[in-house]
Structures are given as structure tokens and as C-alpha cells.
Amino acid sequence: MTLMNRRALVRTGLGMCGAALAFAAKPGEAVAADQEALVLYSGQHRQTTEALVAAFTKATGIKVTVRNGESPQLAGQLLEEGERSPADLFYSETSPPIAALEAKGMLAPIEAGTLQQIPAAYSARTGTWVGSTVRCRIVAYNKKMVAPDQLPASVLDCATSAWQGRVAYVPKDGFQEQVMAIAHVKGRDAALAWLKGLKQYARAYNSNSAAMRAVEAGEIATALTNHYYWYSLAREAGADRLNSALHYVARQDVGALRTVSAAGILKTTKKAAITQRFLAFMVSEDGQRAIAGSVAEYPVRPGVASPFPLRPLEDFAGAPVTAADIGSAADAYALQREAGIA
Amino acid sequence: MQLRARGLRPAPSPWLVLLAAIPIGLVILPMGYILGRAWDAGPAGLWSELARPYTMGLLVNTVTLAVSVTAGAAVLGTAAAWCTERCDLPGRQIWRIVTSLPLAMPAFVASYAWASLGPWFQGMLGAVVILTLSSMPLIYLPVAAALRGMDPSLEDVARSLGHGPWRCFFRIVLPQALPALGGGALLVASHMLAEFGALSLLRVQTFTTAIFDQYQMQFNPSAAALLAAGLMALSLPIAFAEMRLRHGRRFARVGRGNSRRLPLSPLGRLKPVVLAGFAGTAALSLGVPLMTLGFWLWHGSSAGRGVGTIVPALLGSLSLALPGAVLTTLFAVPLVMLSIRYQGRLTALADRLPYVVHGLPGIGVALALVFLSVHYAPAIYQTRLLVLLAYTVLFLPLAQSSLRASAELVPPGLEDVARSLGRGPFLAFLTVTLPNLAPGVGAALALVTLQLMRELTATLLLASSDVTTLATELWSYTGEVAYAAAAPFAAALVLISGVPVYVFTLRTLNVDEPR
């Protein structure tokens, strides 16, 4: 390498570094770009959030800046941010992360008029978060591996030797609510026994979509999961081509559980009035219709129908447990630890 | 700060120390925060966490995975390097590229592909096989470069003294390649400690997957920090073991030795076997994931959704990854120079700390940075600058390992000569040392860019809300089970990653190429 070459190389290198640093230091950006825009931290499926936000902006002219992420990670982020959070609203895919913020006193009360629009079972007792959609726990099964009449009547049966090696469970979202529901209805010991049974007889998967796929592929006969994972798969691959189907346990069984996605307002927001408007819109007919069209979940507002071929909730999901009973599900994790699966 | 210098070299210039202190400070902050959180849980909490059988199981899994994958990749990578550099393997140039290409395949895509082939690949054995294949290039490339840059006269001497080919390999060749091998192995091992995406699909639980679970299921940062602290304790011995490996060795040479072509060993009857091995490895590590991408695209109803956002996502990826790589490399230079030129305990520690953070799960480090920046530097919170700093914290070791390979070959005497001719230390570095580092800088930029393109957690938490990258789009579509919509983003990620892999391969393998 000649000397000239080296000098040229060093010059180019220094130039590049300078440019990169200038680029890096470019301050401010979008965070504070629009003083009027609401900042929404959202762990809900992005399609759903986008549909809701687009409808809201169209109806009100108010812009919303969305930060997408996993709900529990966003809740963790909000906890770390504390009083300095730039967020105005939090939209959680499941209720425990937002209930955890409720428990820490980080959420502001929601206007009564908004809460009254939907059944009380879908909101916080403190009125600090409000349901957006309902999803339910189901048993997905492979039609070639289990006859419909042999499917379990209760989710409790799945943790017995009769189902050895034939049940997949995912100790993540939805599962915690299930554990809490069992503890709430049957007592803590029953929940612990159920978890120990699963540990002994069932197989753990690390994500709901992986478990759903395993059932579809014939890798395992059944999976304890949420209903919309099957609908997502059906939409992607075509329902008539699937090897898997949904099984609903007995209507009053503790496994026939409704869970909710929910949203709330951060106490630290400086835009209290428009955050309230956002939540009011979310549970309104227009808001609910926008949400319902984007995902195979049940609208929380009575009278709004989902365009997806969903079985009516009243027919099967009758477990006497609400999202508020479940709370932040902190005890579910403690139970999982006691059972040795976490 | 007092630095113990060995030998006759004077204490390092305060400027160098200051420049090295910046990246070290950046790395120490999140470590300190995590340790502080873990401390909140108290000694009782620590004991009850560590003494549980579940934690023991995690420990066994984590160590098994890290040791097996590192050993497997080391053996496979070294063997492949020997074949492409020192044997009469037909089509060597093509095999060099093919063997490096798995680097372009994000582990998430690869393990999705494997997991969907059936349950056989799930579990520890499958994870070891898949991760060994995908991390093998990290060992192959530096070792191949070392083999290529080696002066063959030492081997000639050994052979003339009656050593057989195997003995010659283990006594002469391997010790010379050891620093390259050790550096690569250290990277692989710390990757394995932090691996999450691939393992969650393959049903293996390690410390890192458990930490993600904790963040997922309970909202108690102290408990998660306890496990992260345990993980740090695991990383430290790995980082220092590699240090011992290179302790007391000197690699710098002024002359380039004999620049004749390296002699090639005949493979003889083994040739078809070796060729089949290369072809099989390539088919497994590249073919299977590519077929899966094709299948996604072909069979999904969501095909074509979001195609319009592919260009902004690509630009978003580049606008974060390129400056991120430059910044990371820039910070790594003083750190590497300090630890090579002034060997001592403090400089060794400074050089190793980034590896410890590299072994931590991204979510823990990202949340620590959320807290620290929002409370102490709110002006940069959720700006581009903060994401770039987070990238530096997470990926510094990738730049360090590439730079070190070049920096160790530069004799300190060169700088001394420049100084004696009247140049100041900074100018001497710029005009004499830096040009000699060029291959390492190129390799560092390429390798860091590659990893930054697929970074997800820190980008989601710390970038400004309007930034989308290929990785965030891929995450969001696969989360919705919209695999056909995800496929073009995955393909774009693989294709664009091919560029740095190509540059990295050329940069690494052309070091000291005889002309």
C-alpha cells in the first residue's frame, strides 16, 4: 500500500466518521415533533392499533404517535420511565401488564361515561383501564389425532395421566390468566396441582404460535391456547385446508375463560382531555367496528358484530372470573415457580 | 486511574485513556444498574433464587449449550478453514463465500425453518446442531485469515525436523491460529449466553429465555435482574479464559515473512468426502431457511401486504445500522489499542467488560438504558443518538475482535519510529497505525452492521416511534402469523446482509494475502 493510498484512506475514514456522528447527533426528531399528538404505547397487534388510530384520527383530527412493542416489555419500560414517561396512553394486548401499572398507581381514572359503554366485567374495578376486545381460552386439537368426542370436558383433565404427552401448553400470555382463574375458583392448591400435572404429563412450548403450529403439523395432539391463534392460522393458510380445529370446554368450566385486551391513561399525561376522548372513541360503535374488522377477537361493545366467523361468546365462555379478578397475575408466576415450570 | 504497564513502555497517553474510558463508561452504566437492581432483592432473594432446582436446570442447559456450540463451531470452523486455505479443495473461492454466508441468515429465520421441519430438531440436541451451523462462520473467517497470513517457513522447519502432518498442525499451525480461534470462540460463547429467538422456537430453556419469561410474566425488575447478574457471573470466566489463552504471546512482525504461495496439502481419497461435507453443511445452513422463506411467500394469504413499506424499512435499517457500526468501531479502537499496547490487569478488565454485557439478554440492557437515559439524559431519550449508544453497548465486542486481529500485527516499534521522527502521538496513530488497522476496521464495520440490521429489542424500546426497520416489520408480521407478508422483509434482510458478509469475508480473508 503506498503512502498516498494510506492518506486517502485515512481522509475517507475520518470523513465517514464525521458524517456518521453528525447524523447520530441530529437532535430532537419525532418525539417532540408534534405537541398536539397523543403518544400511545401499544402491545396490541399492530394491525388492530393501526385500524383504531386511523379511525380516531379521521373522526377527530387528532394525531396519535404509536410506539409498538410487546405488552409486558412496554409495561416494564413504563415502570422504568416512571413520572418522566413521554407516553399518554397504554394499550395492552392482555390485561395483566396494564393491571400491574394499575397496582403501582400509575394510571388515571377513566370517565364514567366511557366505562358505562361496555359490560363492567371487562374493566378495572378502580376504573383505570377499560377493555377493548375479548379473547378466550380454548383447546386447539389436530383432527387426525383426536376424535371430537374424546376431547376433555374440563381444562383440568388435560393435566392428568390420561393425556400424557398429548397436551401442549405455553407458560406465557393467556396461560397466566388461566392459572389465576383456577386459583380464583378452585383455590390455590388446585392451581398448583394443575401446574404440577402439566409439568408431569404435558409439553411446554415457548410461544403460542409455535404450539398452534405444532398441533397443525401433527407434532402434538392438543394445545391450550387463545382462540385467535387458530383464526390467524386459518386466515393465512385457508380454514378448509387446516388439520386443526377448536374445541370449547364445558360452558361453566374454569377453562372457558374470557380474557381482555385493555387500554388506560398514564397519570403523568398532560393531555388528559384528549386521552379521555381516545378511550371514549375506542369503546364507541365506530371504534369497535374498526377494531373488530382487523382481528378475530370479540368486540367488547354489545351490539357490534365481528366480521369473522366467531362462535357467540355466550354459548361457551362462562367461567365465573373477570379480568379484574385476575389482576396483574403476579401469583400465577409464583405458582409456576412452586410447580417448577418457571 | 492508574495503569500498570509492563516492560519498557511508558504509561499510556491520557488522551488514549480518556477515549477508552468513554465506551467503558457506557458499558459499566447498565451493568451497574442491573447489579443495583439485583442488590435490591437482597441476599436472601439471591439465595432463594439460586438454590432452586429450576435455576440449576437453567445453569446446566446454559453451560451445555454454550460449551457444545462453541466446541462444535470451533472444530467445524477450523476444519473448514484448513480445507479452503491449505488443501487442494476444488472451487476454494466459492466454498469460502458459501461457508461465510450463513452469517447473513438471521437465527430467527433459520430456527423457524428448522423447527417447522418437525419435532426432531427441537430440544437441546437440535439446538446445538442448528446453532453450531449458524455460528460456525464466526470461527471459520478469523481462522481462515490466520491460516492464510501464516509464514509457511515455520512449518517447513517442523516438517524437515521429522514432524508428520498432524503433529505439525497441532504443534505449529494451531498455536499460531489460536488467537483467531479464541477470539471467534469467545464471540460464539457470548452469543449463546444471550441467544433468545432461536431457542424459544426450539424449546430449550436457558438463563436468557428465563429472563425474558420473567419480564413477560411478572413486573418485578429486581427478580429479573437477579438472573441477569447470574448470567454476568457466567460470562466473566469465559471472557477471562480467552484472555489467558493469548497471555504472554506476541504476534506482531515487521516483515511479512516469506510471501510465496502456501503449499496445499493433497486431500487424496478424502476429497469426495470433504466436498460432500461442505455441500451438506451449505444445504443445511442456507438451503433449509431459504426454502422456508419461499414456502411462506407461496402459501400465505397475506402475501403482498405491506410491500409498500419495504423501502422505508430498508432505509430505516440502514440509517441506524451504518452510523451504529461506525460509532461502535470508533469506540472500539482506543479500547483495543490500550489493551494491546499496555497489558495490565486494568486494561485487561476494560477490554473484557464489553463481552460480559454482550452476553446479557437485550431486554435487560435496553430497560437499564431506558431508566438511565430518561432520568439522567432526558434530552436524548428515544432519539437516534440513544439507539446508537445502545448499539455500541450491546455490540462493542464484535468490533473489538475484528480490530484486535489487525492491531496485534502492528509492531509498536512502527509508532515509536514515527514519534522519534517528530510526530505527535495522535498524528503517529493516524498516519502509521490506523492505515495498518484498515482491514480490521473494514471487518469490524461489516460485522457490526450485519448484527445491527437484525437488532430488535433495543430498537423497539429506544428508537423514535416513527422509525421502522426490516427487523421490526418482520417481528410485527410474524407476531400476527402473517408469514407471507413477513417473507419479503426476511428476504430483504437476508439479501442486504449478504453485502456486509461479502465485505467481511473479503476483508478478513485478504489480510496479508500474498500478491
Interface residues (C-beta under 8 A of the other chain):
Chain A: M1 R6 R7 L9 V10 G13 M16 C17 A20 L21 F23 A24 A25 K26 P27 G28 E29 A30 V31 V39 H45 R46 Q47 T65 V66 R67 N68 G69 E70 P72 Q73 A75 G76 Q77 L79 E80 E81 G82 R84 S85 P86 P97 A100 K104 P171 K172 D173 Q176 R203 A204 Y205 N206 S207 S209 A210 M212 R213 A214 A217 E219 I220 Y229 S232 L233 R235 E236 A237 G238 S328 A329 A330 A332 Y333 Q336 R337 G340 I341 A342
Chain B: R52 P53 Y54 A115 S116 G118 P119 L199 S200 L201 R203 T209 A210 D213 Q214 Y215 Q216 M217 Q218 F219 N220 P221 H299 G300 S301 S302 S319 L322 P323 V326 L327 L330 I363 L367 V370 F371 V374 H375 P378 A379 Y381 Q382 T383 R384 L385 L388 L430 T431 L434 P435 A438 V441 T457 L460 L461 S464 S465 D466 T472 S476 T478 G479 E480 V481 A482 Y483 A484
